[in-house]
Amino acid sequence: MDIKQGDLIITLPSVSKIQAIVNLKGGEMGIIVESGPIDTDLRVYGVLINEHLYYLFHDEFEKLEEEC
């Protein structure tokens, strides 16, 4: 999955199991505002959801594809 700044995403149900995050559930939409280093398998993305910045791994959200 190619993710870059400005992409719209939707969170997966697995985010509700993250202990460090309160009140974040699957099905919430956000926008990628920053991404971690490219040279590692553990890329972290800064995702803005409801005016809060969360740092999520790529397996905790899906990219929303634009359909024309």
Contacts in CASP RR format, 6 or more apart in sequence:
PFRMAT RR
TARGET T0000
AUTHOR 0000-0000-0000
METHOD contacts of the structure
MODEL  1
MDIKQGDLIITLPSVSKIQAIVNLKGGEMGIIVESGPIDTDLRVYGVLIN
EHLYYLFHDEFEKLEEEC
1 58 0 8 1.000
1 62 0 8 1.000
1 63 0 8 1.000
3 9 0 8 1.000
3 32 0 8 1.000
3 35 0 8 1.000
3 43 0 8 1.000
3 45 0 8 1.000
3 58 0 8 1.000
3 63 0 8 1.000
4 32 0 8 1.000
4 35 0 8 1.000
5 32 0 8 1.000
5 33 0 8 1.000
5 34 0 8 1.000
5 35 0 8 1.000
6 31 0 8 1.000
6 32 0 8 1.000
6 33 0 8 1.000
7 31 0 8 1.000
7 32 0 8 1.000
7 63 0 8 1.000
7 64 0 8 1.000
8 29 0 8 1.000
8 30 0 8 1.000
8 31 0 8 1.000
8 32 0 8 1.000
8 63 0 8 1.000
8 64 0 8 1.000
9 29 0 8 1.000
9 30 0 8 1.000
9 31 0 8 1.000
9 32 0 8 1.000
9 47 0 8 1.000
9 61 0 8 1.000
9 62 0 8 1.000
9 63 0 8 1.000
9 64 0 8 1.000
10 26 0 8 1.000
10 27 0 8 1.000
10 28 0 8 1.000
10 29 0 8 1.000
10 30 0 8 1.000
10 61 0 8 1.000
10 62 0 8 1.000
10 64 0 8 1.000
11 24 0 8 1.000
11 25 0 8 1.000
11 26 0 8 1.000
11 27 0 8 1.000
11 28 0 8 1.000
11 29 0 8 1.000
11 30 0 8 1.000
11 47 0 8 1.000
11 49 0 8 1.000
11 56 0 8 1.000
11 60 0 8 1.000
11 61 0 8 1.000
12 26 0 8 1.000
12 27 0 8 1.000
12 59 0 8 1.000
12 60 0 8 1.000
12 61 0 8 1.000
12 62 0 8 1.000
13 25 0 8 1.000
13 26 0 8 1.000
13 27 0 8 1.000
14 26 0 8 1.000
14 59 0 8 1.000
14 60 0 8 1.000
15 21 0 8 1.000
15 24 0 8 1.000
15 25 0 8 1.000
15 26 0 8 1.000
15 28 0 8 1.000
15 56 0 8 1.000
15 60 0 8 1.000
15 61 0 8 1.000
16 24 0 8 1.000
16 25 0 8 1.000
16 26 0 8 1.000
18 24 0 8 1.000
18 60 0 8 1.000
21 54 0 8 1.000
24 49 0 8 1.000
24 54 0 8 1.000
28 49 0 8 1.000
28 50 0 8 1.000
29 49 0 8 1.000
29 64 0 8 1.000
30 47 0 8 1.000
30 48 0 8 1.000
30 49 0 8 1.000
31 47 0 8 1.000
31 48 0 8 1.000
32 45 0 8 1.000
32 46 0 8 1.000
32 47 0 8 1.000
33 46 0 8 1.000
33 47 0 8 1.000
33 48 0 8 1.000
33 53 0 8 1.000
34 45 0 8 1.000
34 46 0 8 1.000
35 43 0 8 1.000
35 44 0 8 1.000
35 45 0 8 1.000
35 46 0 8 1.000
36 43 0 8 1.000
36 44 0 8 1.000
36 45 0 8 1.000
37 43 0 8 1.000
42 57 0 8 1.000
43 57 0 8 1.000
43 58 0 8 1.000
44 55 0 8 1.000
44 56 0 8 1.000
44 57 0 8 1.000
45 55 0 8 1.000
45 56 0 8 1.000
45 57 0 8 1.000
45 58 0 8 1.000
45 61 0 8 1.000
46 53 0 8 1.000
46 54 0 8 1.000
46 55 0 8 1.000
46 56 0 8 1.000
47 53 0 8 1.000
47 54 0 8 1.000
47 55 0 8 1.000
47 56 0 8 1.000
47 61 0 8 1.000
48 54 0 8 1.000
END
